[in-house]
Amino acid sequence: MRTEALNAMTDEELEQYARTLGFTTKAAKSHDAKVRLIAKRRERGVDVSVLGVDLRVPVRAAHDLRFTQLVSKPDRTDDDIETAMTMLLGDEQMGALREAATEDDGTVDQDALAFAYARVLSSDELKNF
């Protein structure tokens, strides 16, 4: 959400939004402090390790409607999942996962990638932010 939209919200709306995100703004005393707290919480991420690759998953990316729609699509394709995971992890981290799943002869182990995607999406670290 844009900072301008957060600034335009009432303190009550900010608190309700924060609760939707899983926390409270009660410790923040001013409107600006509440906005900064929400923005800071949305900027955090979680660490997940899979295939020997340490990944940093940003909260914002996991809460992106476009990501959620792709992952939840009933008729999703492998391309949809790869696009969603790239949205979640970024090009560099996706490249590291793909490299870890690629054998010396260039064969890409799709089972390893599927395992990695499932591990990230079902990780306790990601569920608990």
DSSP file (Angstrom, degrees, kcal/mol; ACC not computed):
  #  RESIDUE AA STRUCTURE BP1 BP2  ACC     N-H-->O    O-->H-N    N-H-->O    O-->H-N    TCO  KAPPA ALPHA  PHI   PSI    X-CA   Y-CA   Z-CA
    1    1 A M              0   0    0      0, 0.0     2,-0.1     0, 0.0     5,-0.0   0.000 360.0 360.0 360.0 143.5    0.0    0.0    0.0
    2    2 A R     >  -     0   0    0      1,-0.1     4,-2.0     4,-0.0     3,-0.4  -0.385 360.0-126.0 -70.3 146.2    1.2    3.5   -0.8
    3    3 A T  H  > S+     0   0    0      1,-0.2     4,-2.9     2,-0.2     5,-0.2   0.861 111.2  59.8 -59.5 -36.0    2.4    5.6    2.1
    4    4 A E  H  > S+     0   0    0      1,-0.2     4,-1.5     2,-0.2    -1,-0.2   0.892 105.2  48.4 -61.0 -38.9    0.0    8.3    1.0
    5    5 A A  H  > S+     0   0    0     -3,-0.4     4,-0.8     2,-0.2    -1,-0.2   0.913 111.1  49.6 -68.4 -41.9   -2.9    5.9    1.5
    6    6 A L  H >< S+     0   0    0     -4,-2.0     3,-1.0     1,-0.2    -2,-0.2   0.929 110.1  51.3 -60.6 -44.1   -1.7    4.9    4.9
    7    7 A N  H 3< S+     0   0    0     -4,-2.9    -1,-0.2     1,-0.3    -2,-0.2   0.819 107.2  54.0 -62.3 -31.1   -1.3    8.6    5.8
    8    8 A A  H 3< S+     0   0    0     -4,-1.5    -1,-0.3    -5,-0.2    -2,-0.2   0.635  91.8  95.1 -79.5 -13.8   -4.9    9.3    4.7
    9    9 A M  S << S-     0   0    0     -3,-1.0     2,-0.1    -4,-0.8    -3,-0.0  -0.412  79.2-114.2 -77.7 153.4   -6.3    6.5    6.9
   10   10 A T     >  -     0   0    0      1,-0.1     4,-2.6    -2,-0.1     5,-0.2  -0.367  30.3-106.6 -76.5 165.1   -7.7    7.2   10.4
   11   11 A D  H  > S+     0   0    0      1,-0.2     4,-2.2     2,-0.2     5,-0.2   0.877 123.0  53.2 -60.1 -37.0   -5.9    5.8   13.4
   12   12 A E  H  > S+     0   0    0      2,-0.2     4,-2.4     1,-0.2    -1,-0.2   0.916 109.0  48.3 -65.0 -43.1   -8.8    3.3   13.8
   13   13 A E  H  > S+     0   0    0      2,-0.2     4,-2.8     1,-0.2     5,-0.2   0.911 109.8  52.8 -63.0 -41.6   -8.3    2.2   10.2
   14   14 A L  H  X S+     0   0    0     -4,-2.6     4,-2.7     1,-0.2    -2,-0.2   0.917 110.2  47.9 -60.3 -42.8   -4.6    1.8   10.7
   15   15 A E  H  X S+     0   0    0     -4,-2.2     4,-2.3     2,-0.2    -1,-0.2   0.918 112.5  48.5 -64.1 -43.5   -5.2   -0.3   13.8
   16   16 A Q  H  X S+     0   0    0     -4,-2.4     4,-1.8     2,-0.2    -2,-0.2   0.902 112.6  48.6 -64.1 -40.5   -7.7   -2.5   11.9
   17   17 A Y  H  X S+     0   0    0     -4,-2.8     4,-1.6     2,-0.2    -2,-0.2   0.927 110.0  51.7 -64.3 -45.2   -5.3   -2.9    9.0
   18   18 A A  H  X>S+     0   0    0     -4,-2.7     5,-2.2     1,-0.2     4,-0.6   0.906 108.1  51.9 -59.0 -42.1   -2.4   -3.8   11.3
   19   19 A R  H ><5S+     0   0    0     -4,-2.3     3,-0.8     1,-0.2    -1,-0.2   0.869 104.8  56.0 -63.6 -35.8   -4.6   -6.4   12.9
   20   20 A T  H 3<5S+     0   0    0     -4,-1.8    -1,-0.2     1,-0.2    -2,-0.2   0.861 108.2  49.2 -60.7 -34.5   -5.3   -7.8    9.5
   21   21 A L  H 3<5S-     0   0    0     -4,-1.6    -1,-0.2    -3,-0.2    -2,-0.2   0.549 128.0-101.6 -83.0  -8.7   -1.5   -8.1    9.1
   22   22 A G  T <<5S+     0   0    0     -3,-0.8     2,-0.3    -4,-0.6    -3,-0.2   0.686  88.5  72.6 100.8  19.6   -1.3   -9.9   12.5
   23   23 A F      < -     0   0    0     -5,-2.2    -1,-0.4    -8,-0.1     2,-0.3  -0.877  67.9-116.0-148.7-177.7    0.0   -7.2   14.8
   24   24 A T        -     0   0    0     -2,-0.3     3,-0.2    -3,-0.1    -9,-0.1  -0.889   3.0-150.1-126.4 156.6   -1.2   -4.0   16.7
   25   25 A T    >   +     0   0    0     -2,-0.3     3,-1.7     1,-0.1   -10,-0.1   0.225  65.3 113.3-105.3  12.1   -0.2   -0.4   16.5
   26   26 A K  T 3  S+     0   0    0      1,-0.3    -1,-0.1   -11,-0.1     8,-0.0   0.802  71.6  58.5 -57.9 -31.1   -1.1    0.3   20.2
   27   27 A A  T 3  S+     0   0    0     -3,-0.2     2,-0.5     6,-0.0    -1,-0.3   0.753  90.1  83.8 -70.7 -22.6    2.6    1.0   21.0
   28   28 A A    <   -     0   0    0     -3,-1.7     6,-0.1     1,-0.1    -3,-0.0  -0.715  62.3-168.5 -84.3 125.0    2.8    3.8   18.5
   29   29 A K        +     0   0    0     -2,-0.5     2,-0.2     4,-0.0    -1,-0.1   0.782  62.4  48.8 -88.9 -28.7    1.4    7.0   20.0
   30   30 A S  S  > S-     0   0    0      1,-0.1     4,-2.0   -19,-0.0     5,-0.1  -0.689  83.2-114.6-111.7 165.6    1.1    9.2   17.0
   31   31 A H  H  > S+     0   0    0     -2,-0.2     4,-2.2     1,-0.2     5,-0.2   0.927 118.6  50.2 -59.8 -46.4   -0.5    8.8   13.6
   32   32 A D  H  > S+     0   0    0      1,-0.2     4,-2.6     2,-0.2    -1,-0.2   0.881 108.8  52.2 -61.3 -38.6    2.9    9.1   11.9
   33   33 A A  H  > S+     0   0    0      2,-0.2     4,-2.3     1,-0.2    -1,-0.2   0.877 108.5  50.8 -65.7 -37.6    4.4    6.5   14.2
   34   34 A K  H  X S+     0   0    0     -4,-2.0     4,-2.3     2,-0.2    -2,-0.2   0.919 111.1  48.2 -65.0 -43.5    1.5    4.1   13.4
   35   35 A V  H  X S+     0   0    0     -4,-2.2     4,-2.6     1,-0.2    -2,-0.2   0.929 112.7  48.3 -62.2 -46.4    2.2    4.6    9.6
   36   36 A R  H  X S+     0   0    0     -4,-2.6     4,-2.6     1,-0.2    -2,-0.2   0.891 110.4  52.3 -62.4 -39.7    5.9    4.0   10.1
   37   37 A L  H  X S+     0   0    0     -4,-2.3     4,-2.4     2,-0.2    -1,-0.2   0.931 111.4  45.7 -62.8 -46.0    5.3    0.9   12.2
   38   38 A I  H  X S+     0   0    0     -4,-2.3     4,-2.0     2,-0.2    -2,-0.2   0.936 113.8  48.8 -63.1 -46.2    3.0   -0.6    9.5
   39   39 A A  H  X S+     0   0    0     -4,-2.6     4,-1.0     1,-0.2    -2,-0.2   0.910 112.2  49.3 -60.8 -42.3    5.5    0.3    6.7
   40   40 A K  H >X S+     0   0    0     -4,-2.6     4,-0.6     1,-0.2     3,-0.6   0.906 109.5  51.0 -64.5 -42.2    8.4   -1.2    8.7
   41   41 A R  H >< S+     0   0    0     -4,-2.4     3,-0.7     1,-0.2    -1,-0.2   0.860 108.6  51.8 -65.2 -34.8    6.5   -4.5    9.4
   42   42 A R  H 3< S+     0   0    0     -4,-2.0    18,-1.0     1,-0.2    -1,-0.2   0.706 104.7  58.4 -74.5 -18.5    5.7   -4.9    5.7
   43   43 A E  H << S+     0   0    0     -4,-1.0    -1,-0.2    -3,-0.6    -2,-0.2   0.596  87.7  97.3 -85.0 -11.8    9.3   -4.4    4.8
   44   44 A R    <<  -     0   0    0     -3,-0.7    15,-2.7    -4,-0.6    16,-0.4  -0.182  54.1-167.4 -74.0 170.5   10.5   -7.4    6.9
   45   45 A G  E     -A   58   0A   0     13,-0.3     2,-0.3    14,-0.1    -2,-0.1  -0.897  15.0-122.2-147.2 175.6   11.2  -10.8    5.6
   46   46 A V  E     -A   57   0A   0     11,-2.3    11,-3.2    -2,-0.3     2,-0.5  -0.909  20.6-125.0-124.6 154.4   11.8  -14.4    6.6
   47   47 A D  E     +A   56   0A   0     -2,-0.3     2,-0.4     9,-0.2     9,-0.2  -0.858  28.3 175.5-102.0 131.1   14.7  -16.7    6.0
   48   48 A V  E     -A   55   0A   0      7,-2.1     7,-3.3    -2,-0.5     2,-0.5  -0.998  14.6-154.0-133.2 136.1   14.1  -20.1    4.4
   49   49 A S  E     +A   54   0A   0     -2,-0.4     2,-0.3     5,-0.2     5,-0.2  -0.942  23.8 155.4-114.2 132.9   16.7  -22.6    3.4
   50   50 A V  E >   +A   53   0A   0      3,-2.2     3,-2.2    -2,-0.5    66,-0.1  -0.978  65.1   7.5-154.6 142.8   16.1  -25.2    0.7
   51   51 A L  T 3  S-     0   0    0     -2,-0.3     3,-0.1     1,-0.3    65,-0.0   0.764 129.7 -61.7  56.1  27.7   18.4  -27.2   -1.7
   52   52 A G  T 3  S+     0   0    0      1,-0.2     2,-0.5     0, 0.0    -1,-0.3   0.600 112.4 122.1  77.1  10.2   21.3  -25.7    0.3
   53   53 A V  E <   -A   50   0A   0     -3,-2.2    -3,-2.2    44,-0.0     2,-0.6  -0.925  57.7-141.6-110.7 125.9   20.3  -22.2   -0.7
   54   54 A D  E     -A   49   0A   0     -2,-0.5     2,-0.3    -5,-0.2    -5,-0.2  -0.773  25.8-167.6 -86.0 122.3   19.5  -19.6    1.9
   55   55 A L  E     -A   48   0A   0     -7,-3.3    -7,-2.1    -2,-0.6     2,-0.5  -0.836  18.8-150.3-113.4 147.6   16.5  -17.5    0.7
   56   56 A R  E     -A   47   0A   0     -2,-0.3    -9,-0.2    -9,-0.2    37,-0.1  -0.979  15.2-163.9-114.9 116.7   15.1  -14.2    2.0
   57   57 A V  E     -A   46   0A   0    -11,-3.2   -11,-2.3    -2,-0.5     2,-0.2  -0.898  13.0-139.7-106.1 114.0   11.3  -14.0    1.4
   58   58 A P  E  >  -A   45   0A   0      0, 0.0     4,-1.7     0, 0.0   -13,-0.3  -0.501   8.8-136.0 -74.3 138.2    9.9  -10.4    1.7
   59   59 A V  H  > S+     0   0    0    -15,-2.7     4,-1.5     1,-0.2   -16,-0.1   0.912 104.0  58.3 -56.3 -44.7    6.5  -10.1    3.5
   60   60 A R  H  4 S+     0   0    0    -18,-1.0     3,-0.3   -16,-0.4    -1,-0.2   0.897 105.5  48.8 -54.6 -43.8    5.4   -7.7    0.8
   61   61 A A  H >4 S+     0   0    0      1,-0.2     3,-1.2    -3,-0.2    -1,-0.2   0.888 109.5  51.6 -66.5 -38.9    5.9  -10.2   -2.0
   62   62 A A  H 3< S+     0   0    0     -4,-1.7    -1,-0.2     1,-0.3    -2,-0.2   0.737 112.7  46.7 -70.1 -21.5    4.1  -13.0   -0.1
   63   63 A H  T 3< S+     0   0    0     -4,-1.5     2,-0.4    -3,-0.3    -1,-0.3   0.241  82.0 123.0-103.6  12.2    1.1  -10.6    0.3
   64   64 A D    <>  -     0   0    0     -3,-1.2     4,-2.3     1,-0.2     3,-0.4  -0.623  61.0-140.7 -76.0 126.3    1.1   -9.4   -3.3
   65   65 A L  H  > S+     0   0    0     -2,-0.4     4,-2.8     1,-0.2     5,-0.2   0.864 101.7  56.5 -56.3 -39.2   -2.4  -10.1   -4.8
   66   66 A R  H  > S+     0   0    0      2,-0.2     4,-1.8     1,-0.2    -1,-0.2   0.901 108.8  46.6 -62.0 -40.7   -0.8  -11.1   -8.1
   67   67 A F  H  > S+     0   0    0     -3,-0.4     4,-2.4    -6,-0.2     5,-0.2   0.943 113.3  48.5 -63.9 -49.0    1.3  -13.7   -6.4
   68   68 A T  H  X S+     0   0    0     -4,-2.3     4,-2.2     1,-0.2    -2,-0.2   0.890 110.5  51.4 -60.6 -41.7   -1.7  -15.1   -4.4
   69   69 A Q  H  X S+     0   0    0     -4,-2.8     4,-0.9    -5,-0.2    -1,-0.2   0.903 110.9  47.6 -64.7 -41.1   -3.8  -15.2   -7.5
   70   70 A L  H  < S+     0   0    0     -4,-1.8     3,-0.4    -5,-0.2    -2,-0.2   0.928 114.9  44.8 -65.4 -44.3   -1.2  -17.2   -9.5
   71   71 A V  H  < S+     0   0    0     -4,-2.4    -2,-0.2     1,-0.2    -1,-0.2   0.845 117.4  45.1 -69.0 -33.2   -0.6  -19.7   -6.7
   72   72 A S  H  < S+     0   0    0     -4,-2.2    -1,-0.2    -5,-0.2    -2,-0.2   0.538  80.3 123.4 -88.6  -7.5   -4.4  -20.1   -6.0
   73   73 A K    ><  -     0   0    0     -4,-0.9     3,-1.6    -3,-0.4    -3,-0.0  -0.354  57.3-145.6 -59.2 122.4   -5.4  -20.4   -9.6
   74   74 A P  T 3  S+     0   0    0      0, 0.0    -1,-0.2     0, 0.0    -4,-0.0   0.815  98.4  39.1 -63.2 -30.6   -7.2  -23.7  -10.0
   75   75 A D  T 3  S+     0   0    0      2,-0.0    -2,-0.1     0, 0.0    -3,-0.0  -0.057  86.8 156.3-108.2  32.2   -5.9  -24.3  -13.5
   76   76 A R    <   -     0   0    0     -3,-1.6     2,-0.2    -5,-0.1    -5,-0.0  -0.199  28.8-146.1 -62.5 149.6   -2.4  -23.0  -12.9
   77   77 A T     >  -     0   0    0      1,-0.1     4,-2.0     0, 0.0     5,-0.2  -0.565  30.5-100.7-106.9 172.5    0.4  -24.2  -15.1
   78   78 A D  H  > S+     0   0    0      1,-0.2     4,-2.5     2,-0.2     5,-0.2   0.877 125.8  55.3 -60.2 -36.9    4.0  -24.9  -14.3
   79   79 A D  H  > S+     0   0    0      2,-0.2     4,-2.5     1,-0.2    -1,-0.2   0.882 104.3  53.4 -63.7 -38.4    4.8  -21.5  -15.9
   80   80 A D  H  > S+     0   0    0      2,-0.2     4,-2.7     1,-0.2    -1,-0.2   0.921 110.3  47.0 -60.8 -44.2    2.3  -19.8  -13.5
   81   81 A I  H  X S+     0   0    0     -4,-2.0     4,-2.8     2,-0.2     5,-0.2   0.916 112.3  49.2 -66.3 -42.4    4.1  -21.4  -10.5
   82   82 A E  H  X S+     0   0    0     -4,-2.5     4,-2.0     2,-0.2    -1,-0.2   0.908 112.6  48.3 -63.3 -40.5    7.5  -20.3  -11.8
   83   83 A T  H  X S+     0   0    0     -4,-2.5     4,-2.2     2,-0.2    -2,-0.2   0.925 112.8  48.5 -63.1 -44.9    6.3  -16.8  -12.4
   84   84 A A  H  X S+     0   0    0     -4,-2.7     4,-2.1     1,-0.2    -2,-0.2   0.917 111.5  48.8 -62.4 -44.0    4.8  -16.7   -8.9
   85   85 A M  H  X S+     0   0    0     -4,-2.8     4,-2.9     1,-0.2     5,-0.4   0.858 110.1  51.7 -67.0 -33.9    8.0  -18.0   -7.3
   86   86 A T  H  X S+     0   0    0     -4,-2.0     4,-2.6    -5,-0.2    -1,-0.2   0.888 109.1  50.8 -67.9 -38.1   10.0  -15.4   -9.2
   87   87 A M  H  < S+     0   0    0     -4,-2.2    -2,-0.2     1,-0.2    -1,-0.2   0.898 115.6  43.4 -61.9 -39.5    7.7  -12.7   -7.9
   88   88 A L  H  < S+     0   0    0     -4,-2.1    -2,-0.2    -5,-0.2    -1,-0.2   0.913 129.3  22.9 -72.8 -44.8    8.2  -14.0   -4.4
   89   89 A L  H  X S-     0   0    0     -4,-2.9     4,-0.5    -5,-0.1    -3,-0.2   0.707 101.2-126.6-100.4 -23.2   12.0  -14.6   -4.5
   90   90 A G  H  X  -     0   0    0     -4,-2.6     4,-2.1    -5,-0.4     5,-0.2  -0.067  35.5 -73.5  88.7 162.1   13.2  -12.3   -7.2
   91   91 A D  H  > S+     0   0    0      1,-0.2     4,-2.3     2,-0.2     5,-0.2   0.883 127.3  52.3 -61.8 -42.7   15.4  -13.2  -10.2
   92   92 A E  H  > S+     0   0    0      2,-0.2     4,-1.8     1,-0.2    -1,-0.2   0.934 113.0  42.3 -64.9 -47.2   18.6  -13.7   -8.3
   93   93 A Q  H  X S+     0   0    0     -4,-0.5     4,-2.1     2,-0.2    -1,-0.2   0.875 113.8  52.6 -69.2 -36.4   17.3  -16.1   -5.7
   94   94 A M  H  X S+     0   0    0     -4,-2.1     4,-2.7     1,-0.2    -1,-0.2   0.899 108.1  52.4 -63.6 -39.0   15.3  -18.0   -8.4
   95   95 A G  H  X S+     0   0    0     -4,-2.3     4,-2.5     1,-0.2    -2,-0.2   0.889 107.7  51.0 -62.3 -39.3   18.5  -18.3  -10.3
   96   96 A A  H  X S+     0   0    0     -4,-1.8     4,-2.2     2,-0.2    -2,-0.2   0.893 111.3  47.9 -65.9 -39.8   20.2  -19.7   -7.3
   97   97 A L  H  X S+     0   0    0     -4,-2.1     4,-1.7     2,-0.2    -2,-0.2   0.933 112.6  48.4 -64.5 -45.8   17.4  -22.3   -6.8
   98   98 A R  H  < S+     0   0    0     -4,-2.7     4,-0.4     1,-0.2    -2,-0.2   0.902 111.2  50.7 -62.3 -41.0   17.5  -23.3  -10.5
   99   99 A E  H >< S+     0   0    0     -4,-2.5     3,-1.1     1,-0.2    -1,-0.2   0.910 108.7  51.4 -62.9 -42.2   21.3  -23.6  -10.3
  100  100 A A  H 3< S+     0   0    0     -4,-2.2    -1,-0.2     1,-0.2    -2,-0.2   0.818 112.0  47.7 -64.1 -29.9   21.1  -25.8   -7.3
  101  101 A A  T 3< S+     0   0    0     -4,-1.7     8,-2.9    -5,-0.1     2,-0.5   0.439  93.4  96.1 -90.6  -0.4   18.6  -28.0   -9.1
  102  102 A T  B <   -B  108   0B   0     -3,-1.1     6,-0.2    -4,-0.4     5,-0.1  -0.798  68.0-140.0 -97.9 128.4   20.7  -28.3  -12.3
  103  103 A E    >   -     0   0    0      4,-3.3     3,-2.3    -2,-0.5    -2,-0.1  -0.288  31.6 -97.1 -79.8 168.2   22.9  -31.3  -12.7
  104  104 A D  T 3  S+     0   0    0      1,-0.3    -1,-0.1     2,-0.1    -2,-0.0   0.791 124.2  54.3 -57.3 -30.5   26.4  -31.2  -14.1
  105  105 A D  T 3  S-     0   0    0      2,-0.1    -1,-0.3     1,-0.0     3,-0.1   0.396 124.0-101.4 -87.0   5.0   25.2  -32.2  -17.6
  106  106 A G  S <  S+     0   0    0     -3,-2.3     2,-0.3     1,-0.3    -2,-0.1   0.355  73.7 144.8  94.6  -5.5   22.6  -29.3  -17.6
  107  107 A T        -     0   0    0     -5,-0.1    -4,-3.3     1,-0.1     2,-0.7  -0.513  43.9-141.3 -68.6 127.6   19.6  -31.4  -16.7
  108  108 A V  B     -B  102   0B   0     -2,-0.3     2,-1.1    -6,-0.2    -6,-0.2  -0.834  10.9-136.6 -94.1 119.0   17.2  -29.4  -14.5
  109  109 A D     >  -     0   0    0     -8,-2.9     4,-1.9    -2,-0.7     3,-0.3  -0.621  18.5-171.9 -77.9  98.8   15.7  -31.6  -11.9
  110  110 A Q  H  > S+     0   0    0     -2,-1.1     4,-2.7     1,-0.2    -1,-0.2   0.811  84.2  58.3 -64.8 -29.0   12.0  -30.6  -11.9
  111  111 A D  H  > S+     0   0    0      2,-0.2     4,-2.5     1,-0.2    -1,-0.2   0.890 105.0  50.2 -66.9 -37.9   11.3  -32.7   -8.8
  112  112 A A  H  > S+     0   0    0     -3,-0.3     4,-2.5     2,-0.2    -2,-0.2   0.912 112.2  47.3 -65.1 -42.1   14.0  -30.7   -6.9
  113  113 A L  H  X S+     0   0    0     -4,-1.9     4,-2.9     2,-0.2     5,-0.2   0.923 111.6  50.0 -65.3 -43.0   12.4  -27.4   -8.0
  114  114 A A  H  X S+     0   0    0     -4,-2.7     4,-2.5     1,-0.2    -2,-0.2   0.914 111.8  49.1 -60.9 -42.3    8.9  -28.7   -7.1
  115  115 A F  H  X S+     0   0    0     -4,-2.5     4,-2.7     2,-0.2    -1,-0.2   0.925 111.5  49.3 -60.6 -45.1   10.2  -29.7   -3.7
  116  116 A A  H  X S+     0   0    0     -4,-2.5     4,-2.4     2,-0.2    -2,-0.2   0.922 111.5  48.2 -61.9 -45.3   11.9  -26.3   -3.2
  117  117 A Y  H  X S+     0   0    0     -4,-2.9     4,-2.8     1,-0.2     5,-0.2   0.934 113.7  47.0 -60.9 -45.8    8.7  -24.4   -4.2
  118  118 A A  H  X S+     0   0    0     -4,-2.5     4,-2.1    -5,-0.2    -2,-0.2   0.900 110.8  52.6 -63.5 -40.6    6.6  -26.6   -1.8
  119  119 A R  H  < S+     0   0    0     -4,-2.7     4,-0.4    -5,-0.2    -1,-0.2   0.924 113.1  43.8 -61.9 -44.7    9.2  -26.1    1.0
  120  120 A V  H >< S+     0   0    0     -4,-2.4     3,-1.1     1,-0.2     6,-0.2   0.956 115.6  46.6 -65.2 -50.3    9.1  -22.3    0.6
  121  121 A L  H 3< S+     0   0    0     -4,-2.8    -1,-0.2     1,-0.3    -2,-0.2   0.775 120.6  37.9 -68.0 -26.1    5.3  -22.0    0.3
  122  122 A S  T 3< S+     0   0    0     -4,-2.1    -1,-0.3    -5,-0.2    -2,-0.2   0.303  86.6 131.9-105.9  10.1    4.6  -24.3    3.3
  123  123 A S    <>  -     0   0    0     -3,-1.1     4,-2.0    -4,-0.4     3,-0.2  -0.308  59.7-135.5 -66.4 142.8    7.5  -23.2    5.5
  124  124 A D  H  > S+     0   0    0      1,-0.2     4,-1.9     2,-0.2    -1,-0.1   0.862 105.5  61.3 -61.8 -35.7    6.7  -22.4    9.1
  125  125 A E  H  4 S+     0   0    0      1,-0.2    -1,-0.2     2,-0.2   -77,-0.1   0.903 107.9  42.2 -58.6 -41.8    8.8  -19.3    8.8
  126  126 A L  H >4 S+     0   0    0     -6,-0.2     3,-1.0     1,-0.2    -1,-0.2   0.861 113.1  52.6 -74.9 -36.3    6.6  -17.9    6.1
  127  127 A K  H 3< S+     0   0    0     -4,-2.0    -1,-0.2     1,-0.2    -2,-0.2   0.808 105.9  55.9 -67.6 -29.0    3.3  -18.9    7.8
  128  128 A N  T 3<        0   0    0     -4,-1.9    -1,-0.2     1,-0.2    -2,-0.2   0.154 360.0 360.0 -98.4  19.9    4.3  -17.2   11.1
  129  129 A F    <         0   0    0     -3,-1.0    -1,-0.2    -5,-0.1    -2,-0.1   0.477 360.0 360.0-101.6 360.0    5.0  -13.7    9.9
